[in-house]
Amino acid sequence: MKLRSLALAIGSLVTANAFAGQVISIDPDGNLGAQGAISVGALGWNTGNVISLPTAGGVVLPVPTGTIQTYGHSSLANFNDAGGNSITGTGLSSAYEWTYVFGTREIGIPAGGVFPSADFLTTGGGENFFRVYYSAVDSSMVNGTGFANGTLILEGTIRAYDAADGTGVGGFKVTSGSTTALDANGANQYPGVTSTIGSGSTKLKADVTFYDPNFFLTGLSSIVLVLDTFNSQPFDKTDPSSCFTNQAGSLIPGAGANTAAGTECASAIGSVNGKLLAGADATKQGVMFQTRATNDFVANRIPEPTSLSLAGLALFGFGMSRRRRAGK
C-alpha cells in the first residue's frame, strides 16, 4: 500500500455543520462483521486531556517561552452520519473503542494582556506523532491509560507552523485572576490540586505515514478532517489524567495521585495547575488542559502518489499566570 499524505486541521469553536463535507466509508471494527461498513460524515471525540512540558530550551511557567513538548489523548464518542446524527449499533464503546495519542513540539510566545496569555507555533521534530488505535474498551481518562494499545489503524507526524494556511498555531489565555479545583467533573478525584482558569484553541496539520485499509475503506486521494476544538481549564467535562503516553509508548507524569483505583503517575503540574510555585524546580512544571475534537471529512482529489489527506485531532494551547507558593 502506498503511503498517503494527511492534512490535519484543528479549528476554533466552530460547528460541525459549518464544515460539512464528504461522507466516507469506514469499517468500525475492521472485520466487516454484523454491522459492516458505515457511511461516516464526521467523527466525534470525547473530551480529552493535554499536557505541555518544558524542555531544555524552554519553560512553560510563568508564561510559555522557548520550545515546549505537548502530549494528548482521548477516545471516540461516536461515528456521525451526513446529518450529524450518531450512528447506533456499531458496538463502539461497548465491544471496542477507538483512541488517539499524539505529541508535538511547540514554541511558546508570550502575548501579553491583562491576564497572562501566549501563542504557540509547532516546530516539527522532537517527540512528534499522531496515532489512532482500535482496541477492547480499556481506556481510563482519570488514570490516562489504555489509549495507546490494541491495533494501530492510523499514524502520522505533525507539521511545523505554516503561515500560508494558518496551521500549526494555537493560543491560550487566562481569563480570571482566581483559581479553582482542578477536577470539577463530578467527584473531585484530585483533592488539594487547584488550577488557573482560561481557554484557547489550536490548528494542526500532519502527514500520514500509515493507515489500515481494513478500517478506512473509501478510496479517496485526499481527505481533510476539520476539527472543532477547545482548550480550557479547569476540568469540568472530563477527569484530569494522572498519566500521558510519550512517543516510545511509555507512561509519563501528568496530574499525579488521585482517589480512583488503577495506575497512577507522579505529578508534573504541582499543586496549582498553571501557576508558578516557589522552589528550585518551579520552572520544570507542566500545565494541563481539557480538549475536545469533532471531525468532518472534505474530499480534495489530487494525483497519485500523494493521495490521501486526513485531518483531525484536538488540541492544546497554554498560557499561565505567575504565582509564588502561598500555602498551595
C-alpha positions in Angstrom: 0.0 0.0 0.0 1.3 3.5 -0.9 1.8 5.9 2.0 -0.6 8.8 1.8 -0.4 12.4 2.8 -2.7 13.5 5.6 -3.6 17.1 6.4 -4.9 17.5 9.9 -6.6 20.7 10.8 -7.9 21.9 14.2 -10.3 24.9 14.2 -11.7 27.1 16.9 -15.2 26.7 18.3 -16.9 26.1 15.0 -19.9 23.8 14.4 -19.5 20.6 12.5 -22.2 21.7 10.0 -20.0 24.7 9.1 -17.6 22.2 7.6 -20.0 19.6 6.2 -18.0 17.5 3.8 -18.0 14.2 2.0 -19.3 11.0 3.6 -16.7 8.2 3.6 -16.9 4.5 4.2 -15.5 3.1 7.4 -15.5 -0.4 8.9 -15.7 0.4 12.6 -14.1 -2.9 13.8 -12.1 -3.8 10.7 -13.7 -7.2 10.3 -16.8 -6.4 8.2 -18.8 -8.0 11.0 -22.6 -7.8 11.6 -22.6 -4.0 11.4 -20.5 -4.0 8.2 -19.3 -0.8 6.6 -20.9 2.5 7.6 -21.2 5.9 5.8 -19.5 8.4 8.1 -19.8 12.2 7.8 -17.9 13.0 11.0 -16.0 11.6 14.0 -17.0 12.9 17.4 -14.2 12.5 20.0 -14.9 12.6 23.8 -13.4 15.5 25.8 -9.8 14.6 26.4 -6.6 15.7 28.1 -3.4 17.6 27.0 -0.2 18.4 28.9 2.6 20.8 28.0 6.0 20.2 29.5 9.2 22.3 29.5 12.2 21.2 27.6 15.9 22.2 28.0 15.3 25.0 25.6 12.1 26.4 27.0 9.8 26.9 30.0 6.0 26.6 30.5 5.6 28.9 33.5 5.2 31.8 34.3 4.4 32.1 30.6 5.4 29.7 27.8 8.8 30.7 26.4 11.0 28.7 24.0 10.4 25.1 23.0 7.9 23.0 24.9 6.7 19.5 24.4 2.9 18.6 24.3 1.1 15.3 24.6 -2.6 14.4 24.5 -5.2 11.6 24.3 -8.9 10.9 24.0 -11.4 8.2 22.9 -14.0 8.3 20.2 -17.6 9.1 21.4 -19.4 8.3 18.2 -19.5 8.0 14.4 -21.8 10.6 12.8 -23.8 10.3 9.6 -24.1 13.0 7.0 -26.7 14.8 9.0 -24.6 14.9 12.2 -26.6 12.2 13.9 -24.9 9.5 15.9 -24.8 6.1 14.1 -26.0 3.5 16.5 -25.5 -0.3 16.6 -21.8 -0.1 15.8 -20.6 -1.6 19.1 -18.4 1.5 19.8 -17.5 1.9 23.5 -19.0 -1.4 24.3 -17.5 -4.1 22.1 -14.4 -2.0 21.2 -13.1 1.6 21.2 -11.1 4.0 19.0 -8.5 6.1 20.8 -5.8 8.6 19.8 -2.5 9.7 21.3 -0.3 12.5 20.0 2.9 14.5 20.7 4.3 17.7 19.2 6.9 20.3 19.8 5.9 24.0 20.0 7.4 27.4 20.5 5.7 29.4 23.2 5.5 33.2 22.6 4.1 35.4 25.4 1.2 37.5 24.1 0.6 40.0 27.0 -2.8 41.3 28.1 -4.5 41.9 31.5 -4.0 38.2 32.3 -1.1 36.0 31.0 -1.6 34.6 27.5 0.6 33.0 24.9 0.7 31.9 21.3 2.1 28.6 20.2 3.7 27.5 16.9 4.5 23.9 16.1 8.1 23.2 15.1 8.2 19.7 13.8 10.9 17.3 15.3 11.1 16.4 18.9 8.6 13.8 20.0 6.2 14.2 17.1 3.5 11.6 16.5 -0.2 11.2 15.9 -1.7 7.6 16.4 -5.2 6.2 16.3 -5.8 2.7 17.9 -8.6 0.1 17.8 -8.9 -2.0 20.9 -11.0 -3.5 23.6 -12.7 -0.9 25.9 -10.0 -0.3 28.5 -9.1 3.4 28.4 -9.3 5.4 31.6 -9.3 9.1 31.4 -8.6 9.7 35.1 -5.6 7.4 35.0 -4.6 8.3 31.5 -4.1 4.7 30.5 -5.3 2.4 27.7 -5.1 5.0 24.8 -2.1 3.5 23.0 -2.8 -0.2 22.9 -4.6 -2.6 20.6 -4.3 -2.3 16.8 -2.7 0.8 15.3 -5.0 1.9 12.4 -3.6 5.4 11.6 -0.3 7.1 12.2 1.3 10.3 11.2 3.5 13.3 12.2 2.5 16.8 12.9 3.9 19.5 10.6 5.7 22.7 11.6 3.8 26.0 11.6 2.7 27.2 8.1 1.9 30.9 7.9 0.4 30.4 4.4 -2.5 28.3 5.5 -2.6 29.3 9.2 -2.0 25.8 10.6 0.4 24.7 13.4 -0.7 27.6 15.5 -2.6 27.9 18.8 -3.1 30.1 21.8 -4.3 30.2 25.4 -5.4 33.0 27.7 -6.0 33.1 31.4 -9.4 34.6 31.9 -9.6 35.1 35.6 -7.3 36.1 38.5 -8.8 33.3 40.6 -8.0 29.6 40.9 -10.4 26.7 41.4 -10.4 22.9 41.9 -8.5 21.2 39.0 -11.1 18.4 38.9 -14.6 20.0 38.6 -16.1 17.0 36.7 -18.3 15.3 39.3 -16.4 14.0 42.4 -13.1 15.7 42.9 -10.5 12.9 42.4 -7.6 15.3 42.8 -8.2 16.9 46.2 -5.8 19.6 47.1 -4.9 20.4 43.5 -6.2 23.6 42.0 -6.0 25.3 38.6 -6.0 28.6 36.8 -9.0 29.4 34.6 -8.8 30.1 30.9 -9.4 29.0 27.3 -7.9 28.8 23.8 -7.8 26.9 20.5 -5.3 25.3 18.1 -5.0 24.4 14.4 -2.7 21.5 13.4 -1.5 19.9 10.2 0.0 16.4 9.8 1.3 13.9 7.3 0.1 10.3 7.5 2.7 7.6 7.3 0.4 4.6 7.7 -3.3 3.8 7.7 -5.2 0.5 7.8 -7.4 -0.1 4.7 -9.4 -2.6 6.7 -10.9 0.3 8.7 -10.7 3.2 6.2 -12.5 1.8 3.1 -13.1 4.9 0.9 -10.5 5.0 -1.9 -10.1 8.8 -1.9 -6.9 10.6 -2.9 -7.4 13.1 -0.2 -9.5 13.5 3.0 -9.5 16.6 5.1 -10.9 16.4 8.6 -11.8 19.8 10.0 -11.6 19.8 13.8 -13.8 21.6 16.2 -11.9 22.1 19.4 -11.4 24.0 22.7 -8.6 24.1 25.2 -9.7 25.1 28.7 -9.1 25.0 32.4 -10.3 23.7 34.9 -11.5 20.2 34.0 -15.3 20.4 34.1 -16.3 18.0 31.3 -13.8 15.1 31.9 -11.4 14.0 34.6 -7.8 15.2 34.6 -5.3 12.3 33.7 -2.7 11.1 36.1 -0.5 9.8 33.2 0.2 10.5 29.5 1.9 8.5 26.7 5.2 9.5 25.1 6.4 8.6 21.6 8.1 5.4 22.9 4.7 4.3 24.2 5.7 4.7 27.9 3.6 6.4 30.6 4.9 9.8 31.8 3.7 12.1 34.7 0.5 14.1 34.4 -1.8 15.2 37.2 -0.3 12.8 39.8 -2.0 10.8 42.5 -5.8 10.6 42.5 -8.6 8.8 44.5 -9.6 6.5 41.7 -8.3 2.9 41.5 -5.7 2.0 38.9 -2.4 3.1 37.5 -1.0 6.4 38.8 2.0 8.5 37.7 3.9 11.3 39.5 2.7 14.9 39.3 4.1 17.1 36.5 1.9 20.1 37.4 2.4 20.7 41.1 -0.4 21.7 43.4 -1.6 24.6 41.3 -2.0 23.8 37.6 -0.9 26.8 35.5 0.8 28.8 38.3 4.4 29.1 39.2 5.4 27.6 42.6 8.4 28.6 44.6 11.4 26.3 44.7 14.4 25.2 42.6 12.2 23.1 40.3 9.5 25.7 39.7 10.2 26.2 36.0 10.0 22.4 35.4 6.3 22.3 36.0 3.9 21.3 33.2 0.4 22.6 32.5 -2.7 20.6 31.6 -5.8 21.4 29.6 -9.0 19.6 28.6 -9.7 19.4 24.9 -12.5 18.3 22.5 -12.4 17.3 18.9 -15.1 16.8 16.2 -14.1 15.9 12.7 -15.7 16.4 9.3 -14.3 14.9 6.0 -13.8 17.1 2.9 -12.6 15.4 -0.3 -9.7 17.0 -2.2 -8.7 14.8 -5.0 -5.0 15.1 -6.0 -2.9 12.8 -8.3 -1.2 9.7 -7.0 1.2 9.0 -5.3 0.5 11.8 -2.8 -3.1 10.6 -2.5 -4.7 10.6 0.9 -5.1 13.6 3.3 -6.9 13.3 6.6 -7.4 15.9 9.2 -8.4 15.6 12.7 -7.5 15.9 16.4 -7.9 18.1 19.2 -5.6 20.0 21.0 -3.9 22.3 23.1 -2.5 25.7 23.8 -1.4 27.2 27.0 -0.6 30.3 29.0 -0.5 30.8 32.7 -0.2 33.4 35.4 2.7 34.0 37.8 2.3 33.0 41.4 4.6 32.2 44.3 3.8 29.4 46.8 1.2 30.6 49.2 0.2 27.5 51.1 -0.9 25.7 47.9 
